[in-house]
Amino acid sequence: MSDYKLLINGALVDGDDSFDVINPATEQTVAVSPRASIAQADAAIAAAKAAFPGWSQTPFAERSALLNQLADTMMANAEELARVLTQEQGKPLAEAMQEIGFTEAFIRHLASIELQPEVLFDTDDRWVEKRHSPLGVVVAIAPWNFPLLIFTFKLAAALITGNTVVGKPSPTTPLTALKMAEFCKAIFPAGVVNVVTDLNDLGPHLTSHPDVAKVSFTGSTATGKKVMASAADSLKRITLELGGNDAAIVLDDADIDALIEPLFNYAFMNCGQVCLAIKRIYVPERLYEKLVAGLSALAAAVKVGNGLEEGVQIGPLQNAMQYQKVREYLADARQHGEVVAGGEVPEGPGFFITPAIVSGLADGHRLVDEEQFGPLLPVVRYSDLDQVIEAINAGPNGLAGSIWSADLERAKALAYRIHTGTLWINHHLDFGPHIPFAGAKQSGIGVEFSEEGLKEFTQLQVVNLAR
């Protein structure tokens, strides 16, 4: 087992306590993680606060170069990092390597964006400039589904805009973040990057701390509400990327044969544990049976198992709590609908559930109305498209969704009627560091990625000069 450390004020240190990190495929301990105390969290915030004046005045080119050095170091250690990621998170090794590739792309792209001042007026009697200045200490809290990517793009966005960081990964997937902490220690000035870990007990302290200027949080809507309340006393800036119950709407002119494989893949990537994944599919009556049959055939053929094994396409649920939650959804689906394929819970160790295609459910059932965040896919038949859109818009979530149609103008017109932050047409899960990402309704507050996302890590200032 590797010797993992916290990063506080430029030093790799033991936690005041520790905890086991469990491999979800084996339920065995893969490593021991340090656990930070409140005193260590306070030390990390103090270090970030002390480092902020110097880092905020560091030239953009130097900040960018150091972030690119972080990307270089990560890629030089990609194979080791991928194995750690698979062991702590469960995803197949190929998906772990893909996550590392995405992480590199995010670091390098965000490191290339400089928020330039903009002169709004330059006349005989006045000069007005708009500029963006860094906020201070940013607390970045990452989830367990993409523990490397999400942790690191928050880090990159905060650092390139001149902020300092205290990062906190999920307690079930802290290891890749702690590996990144090792890399950061050798690259950034002391205090600029700090990484602490916990057992979900430090969050309220970090998010309410008076010396924290901003919180960037990705996770459940329920926890996001707590983060928002915790940040309220000091009116901290917040970015919240929260839950989604993303719907795919298949229109009656769609080519079902061409859609089956992409719909399946977009639903079951990372064992369905993707905030933007397809969580439910609405299909017109006449195409319903064909789509269900096609998806069921793929579900029956997919290989589920330990992500380190050759040929595995889908790994386990990431943790015991999520595993139990998905099993409850599965039992409810069996009671009210029909599990046409998959939905098997193998005996033995590991949080495995085979991908399930569920028919016979409608709006009003849990698996359709709520985000399952696992390998269960309800396929809902419809006869009235307006009712489908009404049902989607009536729900509390509004992260993303997709429309599948041969008529692009018709699909685009429908897209404008759906209340989501992102709406794809004839594809899904197409995102990147250059495309803004924002949730509607209870799926989040603020923007991530692109120049718009970077502005969330800054204070807009207007300098207005009279001549």
N, C-alpha and C positions, 0 to 999 in steps of 0.2 A: 504493500500500500504506500502511496506517495505521501510525502510530508507537506501538506498544504498549510499555507499561512495567510493571515490577514495582511493588508497593506495599509499602514497608518503612518502618515508623515514621512514617506520615503523609506520606511523600514518594513520588512516582512517579519511579522510577530505572531506568536501563539495567541489563540483566544484564551479568555479567562475560563472557558469551558470548551467542550467539544461534543460532537454528535456523529452518529453513523450515517453514511449515505448509502442508500439501498439500490441495487440494480433491480429494476422492475421486471426484468426477464427471469431472474433467478431468486429474487427476494433475499439475496445474500449481500453482506456489506462489501461495497466496492472500495471504500476509502473512509477515513475519519476526517471530518471537517472541523476546523476551529469554529468556535461560537463566541461572538463578541458580547461583551457586557455593555451596560449603559455607559459606564465610564469610558470604555474603548470607543463607543459610538461618539461620545462627546469629544474625545481626543481627535477622532477623524474629522469631525466638523470644525474643530478649532484649527486643525492643520490646514484644512481647505480654506478657511477664512484667512489665515495668515498668508497663504500662498496666492490668494486672489489678486492683490494689487500688482505683484510682479507678473503673474501670468496674463492678466488682462491688458497689460502694457507690452507684452511680447508681440513682436511684429507678426502679422498674419502669415507671412511666408515661413517663418520659423515654426509656428504652431502647425501649419500644414505639413511641413517636412517631418515633424515628430510623429504626427498621425500616420503618415505614409510609412515611417519606420516601424510603427506598431503593426501595420498591415504586412510589411515584409517579414517581421519576426513571427507573426502568426502563421504565415504561409510556409515559413521554414520549418515550423513545428506541426504542420497540418495533419500528418498521419497520426501522431501521438494524440493530438487534440481531438481528432475524430473518434478515436477509440474511447477516450474519456467521455466524450459526448454521448456515444452510443451506450456506454455502460451506465451512465447516470440518468439518461433520459429515456432510452429504450428504442429509439428510432434506428432503422437499418443503417449500416455503415455508409452505404451510398448516399442516403439522405443526410447523414452527418457531414460528409464531405461537401454535399451541396450547400448545407447551411454555412460551412466555412467559406465557400466561394461567394455566397451572398454577403457574408460579413465583410469580406475583403472589398467587394464592390461598394458597399455602403460607406466604409471608412474612406476609401479613396475619393468617391464622389462628394461626400459631405466636406472632405478636406479641401476640395477645389472651389468651394463657394465662399466668396468674400462679399459680405454685405456692405456695399459702398454707400457713402453719403449721397444724398440727392438734393440738388438745389431746386427748390420749388419756385422761387421768385428771385430775380436779379434785376431790379429796376433802379431808377434814379433815386427813389426815396426809401427803398428797403431791399434787404437780402434775407431770404428764408431758406434754411437748410433742414432736411430731415435726415437723422442718423440713428443708428442702432448701437447701443452700448451693452456690455455684458451685465448680468444681474448680480452675480456673486456665487454663493455656494448652491449647487444643484444636487438634490438627492434623486438618484435614479434607481427605481425599483423594478426589477425584471421578473417575468413569470417562468414557469418550468417547461413550456412547450417548445420554445426556441431560446434556450437559456444563453447561448452564445450570441446569436444575431441581435436579439432585442437589447440585451445588456450593452453590447458594444456600440450599436448605432445611437443609443442614448448618450453614451460616453463621448462618441465622436461629435455629436451635435453640440453638446455642452462645451467641449474643449475648443472646437474651432471658433466658436463665438466668444471665447475669452473667459468662460466660467471655469470654476474648479468643481470637483465632483466627489461625492460620497456615494458609491454604488452598493446596492444590496440585492444579491440574487435570491431566488427562491431557495428555501431550506432543503427541498428535495433535489435540486440541481445546482449546487453551489460550485462544483469543481471546475468547470470551464471558465467561470468568472474569476476564480482564484488563480487559474493558470494565466489568464489575461493580466491579473494583478502582478504576477511575476514579471511578465514582459514590460508592463508599465513602469515598474520600479526601476528598470534599467534605462528607461527612455525619458521619462518626464521629471521635471524638478520636484523635489520633495513637497508633498502636500497637495500637488495639483490633482492627483488621482488617489483616492482612498477606497478600499473595498472592505466591507464588513459583512458578516453572515450572522444569521440568527435562526430561531425556531418560530418565526412569525410573531415575535414579541417586541422587536425593536421598531417596527414600522410606525406606530403612533408617536414614539419619542422623536424619531427622525423627522416626521412630517409636521410636527408641532414646534420644533426647535426654533427659537427666535433668530438664530444666525443662519437659517436656511432660507434662501431667497426663492427657490422654485423646487417643485416636486414633479418629476416625470414618472408616471406610473402606468404599467400595463398589467391588466389582470381582470378579475371579475367585476361586474357592475356593483355587487354588494360591497366589496372591499373598496372600490373606487369612491363610493358614497362616504365611506369612513375617512378616506384620505382627504376628500373635499371638506368634510366637517373639521378634521384635524388642522387643516391649513387655514381655516377661516379666521382664527383669532388675529393672525398677523397679515391676513390678506395675501398670502403667498401666491405667486404665479403657479398654475398647475396645468399639466397636460395629462389627460386621462384617456387611455385607449382601452375600452372595456368590452363587454360581451357582445356577441352578435348571433342572430338566428337567421343566417343568410339563406335566402330563397333563390332557387333557380326556376324560372318560368319558361316552359317549353311551349311555343306557339304552335298552332295547328298546321302551319306550313313547313315545320322543321323536318330535316332529314334525320329520322331517328337512328338509322344505322350508323350515321357519322357521329352521333352525339353520345352513344352509349359509353364508349371508352373514356372520353374526356370527363363526362359527368361523374363516372365512377372514380376516376383518379382525383378529381377536385374535391370529392366528398371524403375520400379515405386517406389522403396524404397525412403522414404523421399520425396514423391511427385515428383520423378524424379530429385530432387535437390542434386545430388551426382556427384562429378567430375568424378568418375570412373564408373558411371552407364552406362548401355547399352543405347546409344542414337539413334541407327539405327540398323536394322537387315537386312542382305543380305541372301536371301533364293533362292535355285534353283527353276526353273520354276515348276517342277513336284510336289514339296512339298509346294508351295506357298499358295494355297488356304486353305489347311488343317491347316497350321500354323496361317494364318490370322483368320480363323474361331475359332480356339482354343483360341487365344489371345483375340479375341472379346468377347467370352463367359465369360472369366475371368473379362474383363473390365466392362461388364454389371453387374456382380455380386458383385463387390467390394463395400464396404461401405465407403463413403467419408463424412467427417464432422469434428466437433470440436474434437481435439485430447484428450480432457478430458472425452469425452463421451464413454460409454461402447461399444465395438465392432467396433469402427472406425478403419479402416485399412490405410486410406490415409487422411492426413490433407490438409490444404490450401497451396497455394504458400506463401512464407515467407513475402513478402512485396509488396507494391503497385506497385513499379517500375517493379519488376520481373513479377508480375501478368499481367501488361499491355503488357510487352514484349511477354509473352507466348500467350496472346490473339491475338497479331499481327501474330505470327507464325501460330496459329490456323486458322485465317482468310485466310492466304496465302495458307495453306494446303487445305482448303475447295475449294479455287479457282482453284488450280492446280491438286488436287488429290481427294480422297474420304475418309471422316472420317467414317469408317465402324462401329465403336462403340465408345461411350463416347463423349468427347469434349463438354459436356454440361456446361453452365455457369449459375449456379443457381441464382435466384433473392435473394435479401436480403444481409445482411452484410457478410463479409468474402471474402477472395481471393481464392475462390474455382473454380476449373475446374476439371471435372471428367476425368479419364484416357482415352486417345484417341488412338485408333489404326488407323493408316492412311495408305491407300494403293494407288497405282497408281502414286507414285512419283519415281524419279530416280535421279542419280547424276546430279547436276546442279540446283536442287531446294533447296530453303533456308533450309527447314526442314531436308534435308539430308546433306547438305554441312556445316551447322552451328550448333553450340551447343545450343539447346533450353533450357536446364536446367529447365525442367518442365515436366508435365505428358502427353507428346505427343510422340508417338512412330511410326516412319515411318518404314514400312516393304517393302523392295526393292527386286524385283525379278531379278534374273540374269541367264544368260546362259553361260557366259564366266568368269571363276574364275580369270584368269589372269587380266581381266579388272577390276574386283572388287579390287584386291590388288593394281593395278595401281592407281585407284581412291582414295583409302584410303591413299596411300603413297603420292599422289599429294597434299593432304590437308595440311593446316598449323599446325594442331594439331597432337600430338603423345603421348597422355598420356597412354592409355591402349586399350585393345580390347580382344576379345575371339574368339576361333574356336571350333565348335561343330562337332564331327565326331566319328564314330566307329573305324576308322583306326588311331591309335595314332601316328604311325610313319609318316604317310602322314600329319597329323595335325601339328606335330612338324616341319616338313620340311617347311610347309607353314608359320608357326610362325616366322621362321628365316628370312622370306622375308618381314615381315611387320615392318615398322619403328615406333615402339612404345616403351615406357619405360617398360611397363608390357604387357605381352600377356598370357592370360589364355587358357587352353584347357579343354573343358568339364566342366567348371565352370566359375564363374565371381565374382568379388568383394571379392576375397580371399586375404586379406592383414593382416598385423600385425606388431607389433613393432620389430619383429625379421627378417622381410623380407625387403630388401632395396626397396625404392620407388622413382622413378625418371621419369621425363617427357622428351620426345624427342621433337625436333623442337621447336615450340612456346608454348609447354605445360609446359615448365619450365627449370630451370637451377639448378643443384645441386641434392643432394640426401637427402631423409628423412628416418627415422627409421633405426634400426639396428646399428651395429658398424660403418658402412660406413656413415650413416647419422650423427652420433655423431661427426665424424671427421670433418664435415662441420662447427662445432662450435669451432674448434681449429686451431692453427697455427702449421704446421709441422716444426719441427726444427731438424736439423742434427748436432750433436756434433762430431767433427772429431779430434781425438787426435793423435799426433805423439809421438812415444816412442823412 
